[in-house]
Amino acid sequence: MPRFITFLLLLLSLPYSLDAQPKYEVRAAWISTAYGLDWPSHYALSATSIQRQKEELTTYLDQLQAAHFNTVLFQVRLRSDVLYPSAIEPFSSVLTGKAGRTPGYDPLAFAVAECHKRGMECHAWMVAIPLGSKKQVASLGKQSVVQRHKSLCVAYKNEYFLNPGQPRTKEYLFSLVKEVVSRYDVDGVQFDYLRYPEHATAFPDRKEFRHYGKGRNLEQWRRDNITDILRYIYKGIKTLKPWVKVTVCPVGKYNDTSRYPSRGWNAFATVHQDTKVWLAEGIVDQLYPMMYFQGNNFYPFVLDWQEQAGGRHIIPGLGIYFLHAQEGNWKLDEVVRQLHYLRHHRLPGEAFYRMKFLADDSQGIYTELAEHFYTQPALQPPMPWLDHIAPTPPTNLQVKKIAEGYTKLTWQPSADNDSLNTPMYVVYASDTYPVDTALPQNIVAQGVRDTSYIYSPSYPWQRKEYFAVTAVDRYGNESK
């Protein structure tokens, strides 16, 4: 075949190959609660305002569900304050206007339940090392970690930090994680700022370095401290609930590549995150590198992350806040090109920072996702390094029309090899028999936690005649 014809055929096939909807893909959004950036926009001070706060969150979740998102990264630890009743740290003031005051409900429990109702995962996003400005810490009074555990904390540039060089820091952080993982049905725990401050040559940890350095140079010792914290927490979470995903959002470039410099901003040298070791050692399930860049600051570094993955999931974080006129005034085409690139190179998903810019449809980003990139649902990519055995198939599927436009499906439950793991279900529908469960366009519901489902499409012409149900475990393994 002549070369120009081959090239023409390639061009004609390119949009389809890039836009093809994968069946497995992480589609995540960060909901930032720090300073009320995304949520909440008002305080919970009465029954009415509590309800308004809840409705504001569910409006966001409805928007995400409508655009076939499947993962919510919900910020539950801000700066040494939290969004759930804790015996360790106080309630954040973003909920009520005053630190330590209960909002009258449990926001994390509410978020988890509402995400699961919509078939979406809920990950507890926790800021790890920074504790806030001196003013912020003072507002917490005797409840602050700086008051309760002074030996773990250091002051640096008008802020307080947990000291990664203090061996008990990892135990303190795990105590917070254990509270969340033990008490809530979260699907993942994500660590933000699991790192030293950038270019922290004067960070006050020389005493600990002299005591614990053991022949290493300062830079390597600091990297080992962060790795040790992650290793300790990873193993602790897997002991409690092995299916809970452990994820970290590192700085968006690991290090200089052979062809492109990181321009003085990278995880390895700038903030002491040795993510290559994390991936190689298997002490993280997913990485969400914060790739809030354009051009050659983005594309070659995506491939660098992918080459390091070692079978784990790399979920690039896209900085859609730059679409706002006051943030960067990027054009929508910039993000669209990045999405095409991630799909073309078969990355297992992407995340968007942050929710407000999706909700506001900044430069049409939400519309673009809903109408072009996320037109079909997607399931969570499996995690075979944790478990690769699928549940038994559901049995005895019964289909019964219960009203005009409503069909009830019921089935007998599945079983999983992990006795602590109750399978969930995926419902498929099609006009052809047998239903092809390989096609994402046939998915009508996922994350179903009951053995029944009411099928009611929005429009009569969307109704399907045939159905299939599969079971999926918390590791992403799907049955026949």
PAMI-668691 format. One record per residue (C-alpha): chain; residue number from 1; x, y, z; residue in one letter. Coordinates in Angstrom, 3 decimals. Example, Ala and Ser with C-alpha at 12.3 -4.5 7.8 and 13.67 -1.06 7.14 Angstrom:
% PAMI-668691
- A,1,12.300,-4.500,7.800,A
- A,2,13.670,-1.060,7.140,S
This chain:
% PAMI-668691
- A,1,0.000,0.000,0.000,M
- A,2,1.460,3.454,-0.897,P
- A,3,2.763,5.357,2.104,R
- A,4,0.491,8.383,1.644,F
- A,5,-2.604,6.159,1.644,I
- A,6,-1.409,4.442,4.815,T
- A,7,-0.862,7.840,6.419,F
- A,8,-4.333,9.014,5.323,L
- A,9,-5.973,5.934,6.838,L
- A,10,-4.082,6.563,10.078,L
- A,11,-5.348,10.144,10.216,L
- A,12,-8.923,9.044,9.542,L
- A,13,-8.774,6.459,12.344,S
- A,14,-7.075,8.738,14.880,L
- A,15,-10.148,10.474,16.413,P
- A,16,-11.865,7.134,16.986,Y
- A,17,-8.788,5.507,18.510,S
- A,18,-8.249,8.430,20.863,L
- A,19,-11.874,8.913,21.844,D
- A,20,-12.729,5.228,22.278,A
- A,21,-14.253,4.781,25.712,Q
- A,22,-12.264,2.327,27.864,P
- A,23,-14.227,0.011,30.106,K
- A,24,-11.753,0.537,32.968,Y
- A,25,-10.692,4.070,33.832,E
- A,26,-10.281,6.177,36.961,V
- A,27,-12.258,9.408,36.587,R
- A,28,-11.607,11.438,39.690,A
- A,29,-12.332,14.899,41.043,A
- A,30,-10.779,16.595,44.067,W
- A,31,-13.279,18.277,46.393,I
- A,32,-11.185,20.718,48.398,S
- A,33,-12.483,21.778,51.801,T
- A,34,-9.421,23.839,52.798,A
- A,35,-10.634,27.423,53.222,Y
- A,36,-13.974,26.211,51.817,G
- A,37,-12.467,26.375,48.316,L
- A,38,-14.989,23.902,46.886,D
- A,39,-17.132,23.043,49.894,W
- A,40,-18.749,24.143,52.140,P
- A,41,-19.667,27.674,51.110,S
- A,42,-21.570,28.407,54.345,H
- A,43,-21.608,27.237,57.948,Y
- A,44,-23.750,24.529,59.561,A
- A,45,-25.332,26.348,62.508,L
- A,46,-28.931,25.100,62.440,S
- A,47,-31.034,22.282,61.024,A
- A,48,-31.695,24.402,57.943,T
- A,49,-28.054,25.303,57.335,S
- A,50,-26.963,21.697,57.934,I
- A,51,-29.376,20.632,55.211,Q
- A,52,-28.060,23.352,52.891,R
- A,53,-24.494,22.166,53.485,Q
- A,54,-25.492,18.590,52.674,K
- A,55,-27.404,19.627,49.563,E
- A,56,-24.458,21.610,48.294,E
- A,57,-22.311,18.480,48.467,L
- A,58,-24.911,16.202,46.875,T
- A,59,-25.344,18.687,44.022,T
- A,60,-21.650,18.235,43.272,Y
- A,61,-21.989,14.456,43.458,L
- A,62,-25.001,14.517,41.135,D
- A,63,-22.974,16.491,38.598,Q
- A,64,-20.123,14.012,38.778,L
- A,65,-22.452,11.026,38.451,Q
- A,66,-24.184,12.564,35.435,A
- A,67,-20.803,12.896,33.691,A
- A,68,-19.832,9.296,34.551,H
- A,69,-17.153,10.117,37.095,F
- A,70,-16.406,7.195,39.398,N
- A,71,-14.017,8.567,42.065,T
- A,72,-14.346,11.394,44.594,V
- A,73,-11.246,12.626,46.446,L
- A,74,-12.855,14.238,49.486,F
- A,75,-10.583,16.307,51.712,Q
- A,76,-11.045,15.220,55.328,V
- A,77,-7.813,16.444,56.954,R
- A,78,-6.919,20.047,56.191,L
- A,79,-4.155,21.482,58.398,R
- A,80,-4.209,19.524,61.679,S
- A,81,-8.028,19.708,61.709,D
- A,82,-10.550,17.259,60.300,V
- A,83,-14.055,16.812,58.879,L
- A,84,-15.194,13.932,61.088,Y
- A,85,-15.558,13.440,64.862,P
- A,86,-12.038,12.535,65.986,S
- A,87,-10.447,11.711,69.310,A
- A,88,-7.143,13.038,67.956,I
- A,89,-7.739,16.331,66.119,E
- A,90,-10.535,18.930,66.238,P
- A,91,-13.304,19.636,63.778,F
- A,92,-12.261,22.179,61.162,S
- A,93,-13.641,25.695,61.416,S
- A,94,-14.754,25.541,57.750,V
- A,95,-17.812,23.609,58.909,L
- A,96,-19.155,25.971,61.570,T
- A,97,-16.863,28.994,61.712,G
- A,98,-15.201,27.802,64.915,K
- A,99,-12.564,25.099,65.320,A
- A,100,-13.692,22.155,67.428,G
- A,101,-17.418,22.887,67.122,R
- A,102,-19.490,19.965,65.869,T
- A,103,-21.490,20.651,62.693,P
- A,104,-24.357,18.480,63.928,G
- A,105,-23.604,15.588,61.578,Y
- A,106,-20.633,13.561,60.354,D
- A,107,-19.514,15.002,56.974,P
- A,108,-17.246,12.075,56.120,L
- A,109,-19.923,9.466,56.842,A
- A,110,-22.362,11.519,54.779,F
- A,111,-19.937,11.854,51.851,A
- A,112,-19.109,8.133,51.804,V
- A,113,-22.776,7.120,51.869,A
- A,114,-23.763,9.590,49.139,E
- A,115,-20.880,8.571,46.883,C
- A,116,-21.757,4.902,47.265,H
- A,117,-25.422,5.593,46.480,K
- A,118,-24.228,6.934,43.140,R
- A,119,-21.855,4.047,42.416,G
- A,120,-18.753,6.187,43.012,M
- A,121,-15.740,5.516,45.202,E
- A,122,-14.963,7.911,48.052,C
- A,123,-11.327,8.426,49.017,H
- A,124,-10.354,10.238,52.209,A
- A,125,-7.896,12.930,51.116,W
- A,126,-5.572,13.860,53.985,M
- A,127,-2.894,16.569,54.147,V
- A,128,0.021,14.850,55.899,A
- A,129,2.967,17.001,57.004,I
- A,130,1.913,20.719,57.070,P
- A,131,-0.011,21.770,60.187,L
- A,132,-0.925,25.295,59.133,G
- A,133,0.236,28.822,59.840,S
- A,134,1.030,29.923,63.376,K
- A,135,-2.282,31.800,63.401,K
- A,136,-4.157,28.669,62.266,Q
- A,137,-2.482,26.512,64.914,V
- A,138,-3.168,29.100,67.625,A
- A,139,-6.868,29.049,66.717,S
- A,140,-6.984,25.351,67.672,L
- A,141,-5.753,26.091,71.199,G
- A,142,-5.009,23.109,73.416,K
- A,143,-6.558,20.770,70.832,Q
- A,144,-3.757,21.322,68.343,S
- A,145,-1.116,18.669,67.715,V
- A,146,1.494,21.359,68.377,V
- A,147,0.199,21.599,71.957,Q
- A,148,-0.502,17.912,72.459,R
- A,149,2.607,16.468,70.781,H
- A,150,5.216,19.230,70.803,K
- A,151,8.125,16.854,70.188,S
- A,152,6.695,15.868,66.795,L
- A,153,6.328,19.423,65.492,C
- A,154,8.664,22.114,64.187,V
- A,155,8.193,25.748,63.210,A
- A,156,9.512,26.812,59.809,Y
- A,157,8.821,30.040,57.879,K
- A,158,5.849,31.078,60.013,N
- A,159,4.228,27.645,59.704,E
- A,160,4.201,24.452,61.723,Y
- A,161,5.009,21.025,60.332,F
- A,162,5.159,17.484,61.577,L
- A,163,8.825,16.527,61.604,N
- A,164,9.412,13.573,59.245,P
- A,165,12.767,12.995,60.930,G
- A,166,11.077,12.176,64.245,Q
- A,167,10.361,8.402,64.183,P
- A,168,7.052,8.757,66.067,R
- A,169,5.620,11.016,63.348,T
- A,170,4.603,7.995,61.301,K
- A,171,2.787,6.566,64.324,E
- A,172,0.870,9.798,64.837,Y
- A,173,-0.192,9.972,61.197,L
- A,174,-1.245,6.333,61.251,F
- A,175,-3.396,6.956,64.326,S
- A,176,-5.407,9.410,62.222,L
- A,177,-5.562,7.014,59.281,V
- A,178,-6.631,4.147,61.530,K
- A,179,-9.549,6.232,62.819,E
- A,180,-10.755,6.812,59.267,V
- A,181,-10.187,3.338,57.837,V
- A,182,-11.595,1.511,60.879,S
- A,183,-14.736,3.625,61.249,R
- A,184,-15.665,4.478,57.662,Y
- A,185,-16.237,2.465,54.496,D
- A,186,-13.775,4.553,52.495,V
- A,187,-12.431,3.095,49.270,D
- A,188,-9.061,4.785,49.534,G
- A,189,-6.861,7.100,51.572,V
- A,190,-4.951,9.763,49.675,Q
- A,191,-1.968,11.608,51.114,F
- A,192,-1.253,15.152,50.039,D
- A,193,1.869,17.042,51.108,Y
- A,194,3.577,13.825,52.165,L
- A,195,6.825,15.692,51.650,R
- A,196,9.188,18.291,53.030,Y
- A,197,8.641,21.975,52.195,P
- A,198,10.268,22.853,48.877,E
- A,199,13.971,23.738,48.876,H
- A,200,13.956,23.489,52.686,A
- A,201,17.690,23.827,53.261,T
- A,202,17.056,25.454,56.644,A
- A,203,14.336,23.045,57.819,F
- A,204,15.010,22.550,61.572,P
- A,205,15.798,18.836,61.642,D
- A,206,19.582,18.810,62.192,R
- A,207,19.239,17.359,65.691,K
- A,208,17.300,14.358,64.368,E
- A,209,19.706,14.020,61.434,F
- A,210,22.693,13.776,63.746,R
- A,211,20.898,11.146,65.813,H
- A,212,19.280,9.049,63.062,Y
- A,213,21.265,9.829,59.890,G
- A,214,23.500,6.729,60.159,K
- A,215,26.034,7.759,57.522,G
- A,216,23.560,9.009,54.924,R
- A,217,23.689,12.513,53.550,N
- A,218,20.897,14.890,54.575,L
- A,219,19.019,14.649,51.264,E
- A,220,18.920,10.848,51.236,Q
- A,221,17.978,10.693,54.913,W
- A,222,15.024,13.002,54.288,R
- A,223,13.851,10.934,51.322,R
- A,224,14.142,7.795,53.426,D
- A,225,12.061,9.437,56.182,N
- A,226,9.161,10.112,53.805,I
- A,227,9.416,6.606,52.364,T
- A,228,9.441,5.124,55.869,D
- A,229,6.255,7.007,56.790,I
- A,230,4.485,5.744,53.668,L
- A,231,5.726,2.181,54.166,R
- A,232,4.494,2.119,57.765,Y
- A,233,1.057,3.489,56.870,I
- A,234,0.667,1.264,53.793,Y
- A,235,1.314,-1.877,55.810,K
- A,236,-0.990,-0.673,58.587,G
- A,237,-3.886,0.004,56.214,I
- A,238,-3.486,-3.364,54.493,K
- A,239,-3.655,-5.073,57.868,T
- A,240,-6.954,-3.321,58.631,L
- A,241,-8.642,-3.475,55.223,K
- A,242,-6.418,-4.730,52.389,P
- A,243,-8.761,-3.442,49.662,W
- A,244,-8.490,0.206,50.730,V
- A,245,-6.368,1.969,48.120,K
- A,246,-3.320,3.841,49.359,V
- A,247,-2.641,6.778,47.056,T
- A,248,-0.338,9.796,47.093,V
- A,249,-0.380,12.976,45.021,C
- A,250,3.311,13.855,44.550,P
- A,251,4.826,16.856,42.809,V
- A,252,4.093,16.495,39.074,G
- A,253,7.611,15.701,37.870,K
- A,254,9.656,12.935,39.458,Y
- A,255,13.041,14.296,38.367,N
- A,256,14.830,15.599,35.294,D
- A,257,14.458,13.246,32.323,T
- A,258,17.172,12.519,29.775,S
- A,259,15.597,15.003,27.360,R
- A,260,13.764,17.566,29.491,Y
- A,261,14.731,19.354,32.697,P
- A,262,12.262,19.761,35.543,S
- A,263,13.312,23.408,35.862,R
- A,264,14.041,23.179,39.560,G
- A,265,10.671,21.709,40.518,W
- A,266,10.553,17.963,41.038,N
- A,267,9.557,15.390,43.611,A
- A,268,12.977,13.816,44.133,F
- A,269,15.235,16.811,44.797,A
- A,270,12.851,19.647,45.671,T
- A,271,10.572,18.003,48.271,V
- A,272,12.297,14.644,48.975,H
- A,273,9.671,12.291,47.509,Q
- A,274,11.376,9.205,46.078,D
- A,275,8.339,7.918,44.234,T
- A,276,10.439,5.580,42.109,K
- A,277,11.294,3.656,45.288,V
- A,278,7.651,3.695,46.410,W
- A,279,6.522,2.116,43.148,L
- A,280,9.358,-0.397,43.003,A
- A,281,8.789,-1.465,46.604,E
- A,282,5.010,-1.640,46.136,G
- A,283,4.054,0.614,49.065,I
- A,284,1.514,2.621,47.089,V
- A,285,-1.426,1.482,44.950,D
- A,286,-1.982,4.614,42.894,Q
- A,287,-0.053,7.826,42.307,L
- A,288,-1.832,11.044,41.372,Y
- A,289,1.084,13.273,40.236,P
- A,290,-0.008,16.905,40.165,M
- A,291,0.740,17.625,36.515,M
- A,292,-0.525,21.179,36.362,Y
- A,293,1.638,22.042,33.341,F
- A,294,1.533,22.643,29.611,Q
- A,295,3.576,21.495,26.620,G
- A,296,6.941,19.872,27.279,N
- A,297,6.439,20.364,30.991,N
- A,298,3.578,17.849,30.701,F
- A,299,3.898,15.283,27.915,Y
- A,300,7.404,13.812,28.410,P
- A,301,6.861,13.664,32.161,F
- A,302,3.656,11.643,31.689,V
- A,303,5.707,9.018,29.862,L
- A,304,8.351,9.136,32.581,D
- A,305,5.705,8.339,35.217,W
- A,306,4.277,5.564,33.062,Q
- A,307,7.684,3.955,32.613,E
- A,308,8.199,3.886,36.380,Q
- A,309,4.727,2.533,37.219,A
- A,310,5.774,-1.085,37.832,G
- A,311,2.199,-2.252,37.375,G
- A,312,0.688,0.313,39.745,R
- A,313,-1.792,2.956,38.567,H
- A,314,-0.548,6.389,37.518,I
- A,315,-3.469,8.838,37.528,I
- A,316,-2.229,12.256,36.358,P
- A,317,-3.847,15.224,38.053,G
- A,318,-4.889,17.902,35.547,L
- A,319,-4.872,21.541,36.626,G
- A,320,-8.188,22.683,35.238,I
- A,321,-8.155,25.652,37.628,Y
- A,322,-5.840,27.243,35.058,F
- A,323,-8.874,27.545,32.761,L
- A,324,-10.096,30.368,34.994,H
- A,325,-9.216,33.839,33.748,A
- A,326,-7.659,34.835,37.062,Q
- A,327,-5.614,31.645,37.432,E
- A,328,-3.972,31.130,34.044,G
- A,329,-6.613,31.609,31.361,N
- A,330,-5.649,28.402,29.600,W
- A,331,-7.745,27.519,26.587,K
- A,332,-9.895,24.398,26.721,L
- A,333,-7.900,22.894,23.856,D
- A,334,-4.901,22.553,26.168,E
- A,335,-6.750,20.203,28.523,V
- A,336,-8.399,18.361,25.627,V
- A,337,-4.987,17.617,24.112,R
- A,338,-3.803,16.287,27.458,Q
- A,339,-6.836,14.013,27.720,L
- A,340,-6.261,12.662,24.221,H
- A,341,-2.626,12.022,25.089,Y
- A,342,-3.490,10.101,28.261,L
- A,343,-5.998,7.945,26.398,R
- A,344,-3.607,7.349,23.496,H
- A,345,-0.868,6.170,25.848,H
- A,346,-3.320,4.084,27.869,R
- A,347,-2.910,5.726,31.243,L
- A,348,-5.457,4.191,33.653,P
- A,349,-7.271,7.474,34.293,G
- A,350,-7.017,11.093,35.317,E
- A,351,-8.094,13.429,38.110,A
- A,352,-9.226,17.050,37.986,F
- A,353,-8.183,19.803,40.359,Y
- A,354,-10.665,20.951,41.399,R
- A,355,-14.435,20.468,41.714,M
- A,356,-15.530,24.102,41.513,K
- A,357,-14.089,24.449,38.020,F
- A,358,-15.961,21.337,36.886,L
- A,359,-19.180,22.569,38.489,A
- A,360,-18.778,26.009,36.910,D
- A,361,-17.987,24.389,33.542,D
- A,362,-14.928,26.630,33.178,S
- A,363,-14.375,27.202,29.447,Q
- A,364,-16.691,24.239,28.818,G
- A,365,-14.567,21.554,30.533,I
- A,366,-17.497,19.751,32.177,Y
- A,367,-19.476,19.775,28.918,T
- A,368,-16.469,18.454,27.022,E
- A,369,-16.094,15.543,29.424,L
- A,370,-19.806,14.697,29.561,A
- A,371,-20.371,14.919,25.802,E
- A,372,-17.113,13.548,24.413,H
- A,373,-14.688,11.843,26.801,F
- A,374,-17.025,10.336,29.410,Y
- A,375,-20.071,9.445,27.346,T
- A,376,-20.093,5.905,28.765,Q
- A,377,-19.573,4.649,32.328,P
- A,378,-16.222,3.132,33.337,A
- A,379,-15.308,0.612,36.019,L
- A,380,-12.365,0.890,38.392,Q
- A,381,-9.149,-0.681,37.026,P
- A,382,-8.332,-3.930,38.875,P
- A,383,-5.494,-4.186,41.412,M
- A,384,-4.085,-7.693,40.759,P
- A,385,-1.102,-7.084,43.068,W
- A,386,-3.583,-7.189,45.980,L
- A,387,-6.038,-9.833,44.737,D
- A,388,-6.690,-11.325,41.304,H
- A,389,-9.535,-13.754,42.040,I
- A,390,-12.982,-12.680,40.860,A
- A,391,-16.140,-13.322,42.910,P
- A,392,-18.499,-16.107,41.920,T
- A,393,-21.089,-14.999,39.361,P
- A,394,-24.501,-13.903,40.597,P
- A,395,-27.249,-16.437,39.874,T
- A,396,-30.973,-16.668,39.197,N
- A,397,-31.439,-13.254,37.548,L
- A,398,-35.140,-12.348,37.528,Q
- A,399,-36.586,-9.521,35.436,V
- A,400,-40.024,-8.098,36.233,K
- A,401,-41.808,-5.017,34.955,K
- A,402,-43.317,-3.299,37.988,I
- A,403,-44.761,-0.154,36.349,A
- A,404,-44.703,1.731,33.102,E
- A,405,-41.038,2.414,32.400,G
- A,406,-39.793,0.572,35.501,Y
- A,407,-38.187,-2.868,35.530,T
- A,408,-37.002,-4.620,38.691,K
- A,409,-34.003,-6.927,38.518,L
- A,410,-33.253,-9.360,41.340,T
- A,411,-30.555,-12.012,41.700,W
- A,412,-28.878,-14.311,44.175,Q
- A,413,-25.699,-12.970,45.795,P
- A,414,-22.116,-13.764,44.862,S
- A,415,-19.320,-14.857,47.157,A
- A,416,-15.734,-13.662,47.264,D
- A,417,-12.504,-15.406,48.214,N
- A,418,-11.913,-12.608,50.738,D
- A,419,-14.427,-13.321,53.507,S
- A,420,-14.304,-9.669,54.666,L
- A,421,-15.176,-8.423,51.196,N
- A,422,-18.834,-8.216,50.203,T
- A,423,-19.086,-8.093,46.395,P
- A,424,-20.858,-5.288,44.590,M
- A,425,-22.667,-5.612,41.275,Y
- A,426,-22.591,-4.168,37.768,V
- A,427,-25.813,-4.106,35.755,V
- A,428,-25.692,-4.267,31.949,Y
- A,429,-28.526,-3.779,29.432,A
- A,430,-28.694,-4.202,25.675,S
- A,431,-31.042,-4.665,22.732,D
- A,432,-29.081,-7.723,21.636,T
- A,433,-28.687,-11.124,23.270,Y
- A,434,-26.454,-12.196,24.841,P
- A,435,-25.550,-8.893,26.465,V
- A,436,-21.945,-7.998,25.682,D
- A,437,-20.394,-7.097,29.043,T
- A,438,-17.145,-6.025,27.357,A
- A,439,-18.842,-2.881,26.037,L
- A,440,-18.964,0.055,28.480,P
- A,441,-22.014,1.484,26.688,Q
- A,442,-23.992,-1.467,28.050,N
- A,443,-23.305,-0.523,31.696,I
- A,444,-26.374,1.003,33.315,V
- A,445,-25.268,0.808,36.974,A
- A,446,-22.140,-0.006,38.949,Q
- A,447,-21.264,-0.244,42.619,G
- A,448,-24.718,-1.698,43.353,V
- A,449,-24.612,-2.916,46.958,R
- A,450,-27.914,-4.777,47.023,D
- A,451,-29.142,-7.849,45.140,T
- A,452,-31.806,-5.877,43.317,S
- A,453,-31.944,-2.896,41.002,Y
- A,454,-34.737,-0.770,39.540,I
- A,455,-34.052,-0.064,35.858,Y
- A,456,-35.734,3.120,34.634,S
- A,457,-34.108,4.921,31.701,P
- A,458,-34.715,8.635,31.338,S
- A,459,-36.433,8.327,27.932,Y
- A,460,-38.572,5.542,26.399,P
- A,461,-36.245,5.114,23.402,W
- A,462,-33.392,4.276,25.763,Q
- A,463,-35.119,1.177,27.104,R
- A,464,-33.315,-2.116,26.623,K
- A,465,-34.726,-5.610,26.397,E
- A,466,-31.956,-7.834,27.733,Y
- A,467,-29.967,-7.680,30.979,F
- A,468,-26.882,-9.147,32.612,A
- A,469,-25.394,-8.748,36.071,V
- A,470,-21.814,-9.372,37.193,T
- A,471,-20.188,-9.215,40.604,A
- A,472,-17.102,-7.099,41.291,V
- A,473,-14.953,-7.116,44.411,D
- A,474,-13.244,-4.156,46.093,R
- A,475,-10.047,-4.959,44.191,Y
- A,476,-11.776,-4.473,40.820,G
- A,477,-12.023,-8.154,39.851,N
- A,478,-15.209,-8.816,37.857,E
- A,479,-17.027,-12.155,37.667,S
- A,480,-18.551,-13.824,34.652,K
